[in-house]
């Protein structure tokens, strides 16, 4: 089964990655997760908790989670449980050895043991067919562990990817807040000069000073948010007691890298819907249907009479002779003793088939909605980077010029700056939504979208506030 990962480029982080114009590259790595029961043996991992990773990209984060997350290790125990059940189901009924003494300890000719007949016998039941079906039933039930593990692995991979994206989002918001703080300080200095020359009122200076204090608080708050999101990410594979080590870990990735998916192509979209029928959650229903069919066959076999054979050696005390004895026992009666159970299993099998169809229908609907949301996110990003933000950047530059020559008030100037900052923040949210939608699409389809799209480069065209200030 293929697990998605989206590996972000190993570019050196810039001081203002989100607010500068540059191109980023988006690549993907496909991880293989074995689904056989024999693959549940966990080998030693290359990294230990005593030697935490200094840098983590998305591919490494998901790989670490697949190796170290405790919820996946539980399935190894479950596999051992079903292995034991299969072993137990293969045990046949033990043969019986019996000793029978007749015509002894009576009266007259049968007093003592002089007329006794003693028989030493062994008996066994022909249950080979029953045992064989029990073993097959136990093994097919054990196969559900593989699908359950794949489902959990997909969920954990998606969860890890979301945590990774959240770290990048918080880091970009922190960069943006630091830039806004820098701009607020610069604005305060400009206002102070105008107040000192009598061109602005003291109220403008006090407002500007308060704005600096507010943005300092935002920077402080986002600093904690970055640390918390890093810890949440690394906790996917690290143990407890590492509250400080996560701060030293460098998260390698760019929020601005975005898969340019050809979702307008009907063939590519249809291929995504085709993957839904191959999901572990859907395959699990098919396996449960096979389990129900196996139990039906087992119930039918259990109603068949099991023949019991007996053979042995008999000694006659009166003549001092021996003789062979043999017998067969065949139960008789109603052969429909398990008919109620068989009917219930047939109904259960039909229920599973209906539930499987309902699940596929639900997944189809969910996938369609996610594709539309992805298209919307791409449209929003394009509109903001190409149309909205450049206009607001130019407006901010003009507002600053107008304020310096006294044609714009301080409030009008700061409102223009706030609109630009809000647009930059909304752009971060748009990238976040696009990544989250992409993660959900990959989790639903169980495959990497990079297989559909080979060109995943996406430019970012927003100018920085710092660049505008330099103008």
PASESE-124925 format. One record per atom (N, C-alpha, C): y, x, z. Coordinates in steps of 0.2 Angstrom, whole numbers, plus 5000, padded with zeros to 4 digits. Each point is the difference from the previous one (the first is absolute). Example, Ala and Ser with C-alpha at 12.3 -4.5 7.8 and 13.67 -1.06 7.14 Angstrom:
residues 2
497250665039500649965000500650045000500549984996500650045001500549965003
END
This chain:
residues 471
499450045000500649965000500650045000500549994996500650044999500549975005500350055004500649985004500650034997500649965000500650024998500350055004500450054997500550035004500550014995500650015003500650024996500350065003499950054996500250075003500750014998500550015004500750014999500050084998500550014996500150074998500250055006499850064999500250055005500650034999500549965000500750034998500350015007500450065000500450025006500549945002500049975006500549955001500750035000500449964997500750024999500449975006500650025001500449975005500249934999500049984994500249934999499549974994499450005001499549984995500149934997500249965004500149934998500649994996500550035002500749994997500250054994499550044998500250044995499649984993500350034995499749984993499550054998499349985000499550054998499449964998499550034997499449974998499550025004499549955002499450015004499449994996499550035002499349994997499549965005499749964997499549965004499350014997499650025004499350014998499549975005499449994998499549965004499450045000499650005006499450035001499549955002499450004997499549955001499550035005499949975005499550025005499349964999499550045001499349965000499749995007499849945001499749985007499349984998499550045003499349984999499949945004499549964997499949935003499250005002499750064999499350005002499950015007499449975003499950015007499950075002499850044996499850075001500750045001500549974997500750045000500449995007499749975005500349985006500050065005499750064998500050055004500650045000500450015005500650035000500050085001500250034996500050085000500750025004500050065001500650035004500650004995500549995003500649994996500450075000500450014994500350064999500650015005500349945003500550015004499849975007500350035005499849985007500749975003499949975006500649975003500350065003499750055002500350065003500550044994499849994994500450034995500249954995500649965002500249944996500350034993500049954996500350024993500850015001500250054996500750025000500449954995499749994995500349954995499449954997500249944998499649954998500349964994499650004995500249954995499549945000500149964996499649935000499350014999499850044995499350024999499750035006500350045004499750035006500049955005500549965001500049955005499449955000499949984994499449954999499450045001499950064997499450045001499850015007500650025004499950015008499749935003500349954998499949935003499249984998499850024994499349984998499550055004500250065002499650045004500049995008500649985002500150005007500149945004500149944996500249945003499449975004500049995006499549985004499649934998500449964997499749934997499550014995500150064996499550014995499450035003500050045005499550035003499549955003500249945002499649955002499549984996500150004993499549984995499450045000500150075002499450045000499549975006500349985005499549975005499749944998500449964996499749934997499450024995500150054996499550024996499450025003500050035006499550025004499649945003500449955002499749945003499649974994500249994994499649964995499450054998500150065000499450044999499549995005500250005006499549985005499749934999500449954998499749944999499550004994500150044995499650004994499350045002500150055005499450035002499649965004500349965005499649955004499749954996500349974994499749954996499450034997499950064999499450034996499450005005500149995006499450005004499649945000499350014998499549955000499749985006499749945000499749975006499450055002500050025006499450055002499349975000499550034997499449985001499749995007499649955001499749995007499350025000499950035006499350025001499749955006499449974999499849965005499350015002499849995006499350005003499849945003499549974997499849935003499250015002499949975006499350005003499849935001499449984997499849935001499350005003499849955003499349985003499950065005500550015004499950045006500249975006499750035006500249985007499949925001499549984996499849925001499549995005499549964998499449985004499450004996499450015003499450004996500050064996499849984993500050064995500650034999500649975002500650034999500350035006499650015005500350045006500150074998500450035003500250084999500250014993499850054997500150024993499450004995499549985003499450014996500049964993500349945000500149964994500750014997500450045002500750004998500150034993500549974997500250024993500750035000500150064999500750035000500350024993500649984999500350014993500650045001500150054996500650045000500249994993500749985000500349984993500750024999500250004994500750024999500249954995500749975001500349954995500750024998500249984994500650024998500349944995500650004999500449954996500250034994499949964994500350034994500749974999500550055003500749984999500450054996499750034996500350054996500649974996499949944997500549974996500649985004499849985006500649975005500450065002499650065002500450065002500450034995499850004994500450034994500649964999500049935000500649965000500550015005499750015006500450015006500450065000499750064997500350064999500649994995499849974994500549994995500649965002499949955005500549965002500550045005499650055004500450045005500450054996499850034994500350054996500649964997499949954997500649964996500549985005499849995006500649985006500350065001499750065001500350065001500550024995499949984993500550024995500749975001500049955004500749975001500450055004499750055003500550055004500450044995499750014994500350044995500649974998500049934998500549964998500649995005499749995006500549995006500450075001499750064999500350065001500550014994499949984994500450014995500649955000499949945003500649965001500450035005499750025006500550035005500350064998499750044995500350064998500649994995499949944996500649984996500649985004499849965006500549985004500450065003499650045003500350065003500450054996499750004993500450044996500749974998500049934999500649974999500550005006499750005006500450005006500350075001499650054998500350075001500550014994499949974994500650014995500649965002499949955004500649965002500450045005499650035005500350045005500450064997499750034995500350064996500649974997500049954997500649974997500649995005499849975006500549995005500350065002499650065001500350065001500650024995499850004994500550014995500649965000499949935001500549965000500550025006499750015006500450025006500450064999499750054996500350064999500649994995499949964995500549994995500649965004499849955004500649975004500350055004499750045003500350055004500550054996499750024994500550044996500649964998499949944999500649954998500449995005499849995006500450005006500450065002499750064999500350065001500650014995499949984994500550004995500649955002499849945002500549965002500450025006499750045005500350025005500550064998499850044995500450054998500649974996499949954997500649964997500449975005499749975005500549975005500450065004499750065001500450055003500650024995499850014994500550014995500649955000499849945000500449945000500550015006499750015006500450015006500550054999499850064997500550055000500649984995499849964995500549984995500549955003499749955004500449955004500550045005499750055003500450035005500650044997499950034994500650034997500549954998499849944998500549954998500349975006499649995006500449985006500550055002499850065000500450065002500750004996499949984994500650004996500449935000499749965004500349935000499949954994499550024996499849964994499549945002499750015006499549955002500149995007499749945002500149985007499450045005500150005006499550025005499449965000500149944998499449955000499550034995500250024994499650034995499650065003500350045004499750065002499549985005500149955005499549985005499449974996500249964995499449974997499650054996500350054997499650054997499650045005500350015006499650045006499449965002500149935001499549965002499450004994500250004994499550004995499650075000500350055002499650075000499549995006500249975006499649995005499449964998500149944997499549964998499550034995500250044996499550044995499750055003500350035006499650055004499449975003500149945002499449965004499549984994500249994994499549984995499650064999500350064999499650064999499550025006500349995006499550015005499449955000500249944999499449955000499550014994500350024994499550024995499650065001500350055004499650065001499449985004500149955005499449985004499549964996500349964995499649974995499550044996500350064998499650044996499550035004500150025006499550035005499449955001500249945001499549955002499649984994500350004994499649994994499550054998500250075002499650054999499450005004500149985007499550005004499549954999500349944997499549944998499650024994500350044996499650034994499450055002500250055004499550055002499549975005500249955004499549975004499449974997500149994993499449974996499450055000500150075002499550045000500050055006500650005003500050055006499949965006499850035006499849975006500749995004499949995006500549995005500350065002500550005004500350065003500350054995500349974995500350054995500749974998500349985006500749964999500550054997500050075000500550044997499850034994499350014999499850044994500249964993500149945000500249964994500750024998500450025004500750024998500050064996499550045001500050064996499649994993499849954999499649984994500549984994500050034994500449994995499649954995500449944999499749954996500250014993499650024995500250024993499949944996500649984997500049944996500749984998500049964995500749974998499949934999500549965004500049934999500249984993500350044997500349984993499550014994499450025002499550014995499749934999500049974994499749935000499649994993499449975001499649994994500349964995500150024994500249964995499549964996499849945003499449974998500149964994499650004995500149954994499749935002500349975004499849935003500149954994500450024995500249954995499449994995499650055000499450014996499449955002499849954997499549955002499450045001499850054996499450035000499950045007500550035002500050045006500049955006500449954999500049955006499349975001499749984994499349975000499550055004500150074998499650055003500050005008500649995002500149995008499649945002500049954997499749945003499250014999499850044995499350014999499750045006500450045003499850045006499949965006500349945000499949965006499349985001499649994995499349985000499650065003500250065000499750065002500150025007500549965003500250025007499450005005500050045005499550005005499949935004500649975001500049945003499749944996500050014993499749954996499250025000499950064999499350035000499649985006500450005006499749985006499749935000500449964997499749934999499450004996500050044995499450004996499450025003500150065005499550025004499749955005500549975003499849955005499649944996500149994994499649954996499350024999500050074999499350034999499650005007500450015005499750005007499749935001500449944998499849945001499349984996500050034994499449994995499450045003500150055003499550045003499749975006500549975004499749965006499749934998500249984994499649944998499350024998499950054996499350034998499650025007500450025005499650025006499849945003500449955000499849935004499449974996500050014994499449974996499450045001500050065001499450045001499849995007500449995005499849995007499649935000500149954996499749945000499350014997499850054997499450014997499550025006499449985000499550025005499850074999500050035006499850075000499350015002499650034996499350005001499850055005499549995005499950045005499250024999499950064999499350035000499750035006499449995001499750035006499350024999499850065002499450034999499850045006499350015001499850045006499350015000499850025006499350025001499749965006499449975000499749965005499450035002499950005007499450035003499649945004499350004998499649955003499650045005500149985007499650045005499349985000499849944998499349985001499550044995500350014994499650044995500250074999500650025004500350074999500250014993500249954996500250004993500850005000500250024994500849994998500049964994500649974999500249964994500750004998500249994994500750004998500249935000500749995002500349945000500650004996500249954997500650004996500349925000500650005000500349934999500750004997500249944998500749994997500349945003500750015001500349945003500649984996500149944997500549984996500349945003500750015002500349945003500149944994500049945003500149954995500549955003500349954996500549965002500549994996500649975002500649994996500350074997500150014994500350064997500750005000500349945002500850004999500350015007499750045004500350015007500750035000500250044995500650034999500549964995499849944998500449974995500749995002500149985006500749995003500450074999499750055002500450075000500150024993499549984995500150024993500649964997500049935002500649964998500750035002500050025007500650025003500250074996499550044999500250064996500249994993499849954997500249984993500749985000500249965005500749985001500450055002499850055004500450065002500150044994499550014995500150044994500649974996499949934999500549964996500750015003500050005007500750015003500350064999499650065000500250064998500350014993499649974996500250004993500749974999500149945003500649965000500650045003499850045006500550045003500250064996499650024996500150064996500549984994499949944997500449984995500749985003500049985006500749985003500450075002499650055002500350065001500350034994499650004994500350034994500649964997500049935001500649964999500650025004499950015006500550025005500350074998499550054998500250074998500449994994499849964995500450004994500749975001500049955004500749985001500450055004499850045005500350055003500250054996499650024995500150064996500649984995500049944997500549974996500750015003500049975006500650015004500350075001499550045002500250075001500350034993499649994995500350034993500749974999500149945001500749974999500550035005499850015006500450045005500250074998499550034997500150074998500550004994499949964995500549994995500749995002500049965005500749985003500350075003499650035004500250065003500250054995499750014995500250054994500649984997500149934999500649974997500650025005499949995007500550015005500350075000499550045000500150085000500450024994499849974994500450024994500749975000500149945002500649975000500550035005499750025006500450035005500250084998499650034997500150074998500450014994500049954995500350014994500749965000500049945004500649964999500450005007499749985005500349985006500350065004499650055001500250065004500550044997499950024993500650044997500749965000500049945000500649965000500350005007499650005005500250005007500250075002499750054997500250075001500750014997500149984994500750004997500549975004499849945002500549965004500250035007499550045003500150035006500550064999499950044994500550054999500749984999500049944996500749974999500349985006499649975004500349975007500250065004499750055000500250065004500750034997500050004994500750024997500549955001499949945000500549955001500250005008499550025004500250005007500550065002499850054997500450075001500749994997500149964995500749994998500449945003499649965004500349955004499949934996499650004995500049934996499449965003499650035004499449965003500050015007499849955004499950005007499450045002500050025007499450035002499449955000500149945002499449955000499849994993500450004995499749994993499750064998500250065002499650064998499350015003500049985007499450005003499549954998500349944998499549954997499750024994500450044996499750024993499550055002500150055005499550045002499349975002500249955004499449965003499649974995500349974995499649974994499650054997500250064999499650054997499450025004500250015007499450025004499549945000500249945000499549955001499650004993500350014995499750004993499450065000500250065003499650055001499449985004500149975006499549985004499649954997500249954996499649954996499650044995500250054997499650044995499450035004500150035006499550025003499549955002500249945002499549945001499749984994500350014994499749984994499450054998500250065001499450054999499449995005500249985006499549995005499649944998500349954998499649944998499650014993500250044996499650024994499450045002500150055005499450045002499549955004500249965004499649965004499649954995500449974995499649964995499550044997500250064998499550044996499450015004500150025007499450015004499649945001500349945001499649945000499649984994500350024994499649994994499450044999500150075003499550044999499449995006500249975005499549985005499649944998500449954996499649944998499550024994500250054996499650014994499550065002500250045005499550055002500050064995500650014997500050054995500750035000500150054997500750034999500349984994500649985000500449984994500250054996499950075002500250054996499550004994499449975001499550004994500349964994500449955002500349964995500650034997500450035004500650034998500050085000500150034995500050085000500750035001500549964999500650025001500449975006500050035005500349975006500650035003500450034995500750035002500549955000500450005005500649955001500650035002500550004996500750035002500349965005500550045003500449965005500750024998500549964999500650014997500649995004499949995007500649995004500350065002500750005000500450065002500149995008500150065003500050015007500849995002500049975007500750005003500350065000499650065002500350065000500350034994499749984994500250024994500749974998500049935002500649964999500650035005499850025006500550035004500350074997499550044997500350064997500549994994499949944997500549984995500749995003
END
